[in-house]
Amino acid sequence: MSPQSPRRRQSGGSEPPNALFRELLHAARELLAVRSPLDAELMVSELVGTWWGQRHRTAGGAGVEQALGEGLVEYAAGQRTPAALALLSGIACLGTPRQAVLAEQVAIGLMEAGVRAPAWASHLGAVAPAECYVNPDRWGDKDEIICVFSYAGEEPHALVCVVDYNSEGMLLDGWVTSRVSKLLDHCREASPEYPDSDSGFREIEPSLARALLKTGLDATDEAEDPPVGSSFASYHAFIRARVRTLPPVPARGASRAAVARGGAPFAARSPKRAWTRERRAFLAAQFLASDEAEDLSDRTSASRCADRIIDFGCDQDFGRPLRMSPLKAQNFLLSWVPRRVMLNSADRDALPHVLVAWTRWAGRRRKLAEADIRETQNMVFDSMSTFARIYRDFSEFGLDEKLVARLLPDSDLEALPRRVFIFPVLEGKHGGVDLSKLDPANPDDRRLLLAADHDTRTGSPSAAGVGRHIEGHLEIADRLWRGKPTVLWKAAQKLLDSGEDRHLVLHALMEALEAADGDEAEFEGTLHALATGLDESEFDDLEP
């Protein structure tokens, strides 16, 4: 696909995937033999989850989930059979808001035409939430959120969802059981003892359950390749629909008692708790003044390393810098730091030792058992040699530390490739300006750096017309600098991998932004098409 033409093609360039729709409608005939509304919903959820894994791919300008979901409704509308009506009834409850409205309208038309609806269809709108619970694991790495529902008091069932805080709070698994009492009794008996009375298996407000589940589900849906369970796609539509039935979080100040019932640690995770720089600095100062930090010889490096640990806990672990677990410590040391943080040699040597001291200090403050603290410390000790091997010095790659520092004022190491892509010219002179003195994070300096890069490419000074053109470069540069949307850099990489010239790739991204005319959804849709290389003809070949 040429970067000169990233505009999305209009839909209608190929026939809809009727073979897939026929297969789904054939499978929907089993709905006619179902008596339980719960069984019917789970079957429909499994059918519409067929293409969930391809949700980020685009065709004809629409996401696959939107295009196939609405296409299935349109196809079922033309069949005028009991199986089609049964499927439409399920989509009216489990589909996206747009799919649900379309399915309901078509279903009403079929019933008015004399097509008979299944008996269970009348119960789908009577779903009512009851009690909700949270069941954390030993370390706080994961929560099981348990929500009980019924159909107007009949057929009670529990939805169990797993939220993983070491995977950016994603909702990674879910299942349903009708053995509600047995499930709750098991959770009460198996719940570990916590020093914090607000921890352990406990009932929470349904509004808090909704906030946590929605946040987790959104994080999962936005991820390109989330590490979900093997059956997650089958339950996705069911989970989404059940979350919608839970009451929303009360307005600020409307119900302090509701927040209190959830427990302070739990309530703090949805949304992410705000930690100011001052508050983080105070926490670091407390640590550095503690007995646990007394043996850290390089106090300057220890202070910077403590800042990294706190930032990870605040920004990546939902405002919980004191929570430590073996898995969290391993993710911090072997994944997040090598991928995201720029360290000098002194800080690199000090970090594992600071993490050991932090683990003991934080564990003591949280009143953890000595064995639990030691288990996390042992994970750090076991990871030290691996960390020393995988965290590479910039000089090994021929990178100048001062140039890297200019591109990473926030020390976000993950951003380095895309920022080098934006600003390949950082030294020399242009128009009498010393480029080595310019700050790529400063909007005014960016304009000069981009103009210098443009003139290097074209061999001509920036005239007025070119100056206006630079404004387009500035908009793309700002988005790539921030990494938002994430698919922007993926689209750029895809085009670069195809052998396109860097400057033409930038022009392709600029054209996509201009064509969207302020519509962010359309812009991201075009970027997804560029990043995946999905063509209209491939739409017919999507695997069910």
HELIX and SHEET records of a PDB file:
HELIX    1   1 ASN A   18  ALA A   27  1                                  10    
HELIX    2   2 ALA A   28  ALA A   33  5                                   6    
HELIX    3   3 PRO A   37  VAL A   48  1                                  12    
HELIX    4   4 GLY A   49  GLN A   54  5                                   6    
HELIX    5   5 VAL A   64  ALA A   77  1                                  14    
HELIX    6   6 PRO A   82  LEU A   94  1                                  13    
HELIX    7   7 PRO A   97  GLU A  112  1                                  16    
HELIX    8   8 ALA A  119  ALA A  126  5                                   8    
HELIX    9   9 TYR A  165  SER A  167  5                                   3    
HELIX   10  10 VAL A  180  ALA A  190  1                                  11    
HELIX   11  11 PRO A  206  GLU A  222  1                                  17    
HELIX   12  12 PHE A  232  THR A  245  1                                  14    
HELIX   13  13 ARG A  256  GLY A  262  1                                   7    
HELIX   14  14 ALA A  264  ALA A  267  1                                   4    
HELIX   15  15 ARG A  277  LEU A  288  1                                  12    
HELIX   16  16 ASP A  291  ALA A  293  5                                   3    
HELIX   17  17 ARG A  299  ASP A  315  1                                  17    
HELIX   18  18 PRO A  326  ASN A  331  1                                   6    
HELIX   19  19 PHE A  332  TRP A  336  3                                   5    
HELIX   20  20 VAL A  337  ARG A  340  1                                   4    
HELIX   21  21 SER A  345  ARG A  365  1                                  21    
HELIX   22  22 GLU A  370  ILE A  390  1                                  21    
HELIX   23  23 PHE A  394  PHE A  397  5                                   4    
HELIX   24  24 GLU A  401  LEU A  407  1                                   7    
HELIX   25  25 LEU A  413  ALA A  415  5                                   3    
HELIX   26  26 LEU A  416  ILE A  422  1                                   7    
HELIX   27  27 LEU A  435  LYS A  437  5                                   3    
HELIX   28  28 PRO A  443  THR A  458  1                                  16    
HELIX   29  29 ALA A  464  ARG A  482  1                                  19    
HELIX   30  30 THR A  486  ASP A  497  1                                  12    
HELIX   31  31 ARG A  502  ALA A  516  1                                  15    
HELIX   32  32 GLU A  520  THR A  532  1                                  13    
HELIX   33  33 GLU A  536  PHE A  539  1                                   4    
SHEET    1   A 2 THR A  58  ALA A  59  0                                        
SHEET    2   A 2 ALA A  62  GLY A  63 -1                                        
SHEET    1   B 5 MET A 170  THR A 177  0                                        
SHEET    2   B 5 GLU A 154  ASP A 164 -1                                        
SHEET    3   B 5 LYS A 142  TYR A 151 -1                                        
SHEET    4   B 5 VAL A 127  PRO A 136 -1                                        
SHEET    5   B 5 ARG A 202  ILE A 204 -1                                        
SHEET    1   C 2 LYS A 429  HIS A 430  0                                        
SHEET    2   C 2 VAL A 433  ASP A 434 -1                                        
END                                                                             
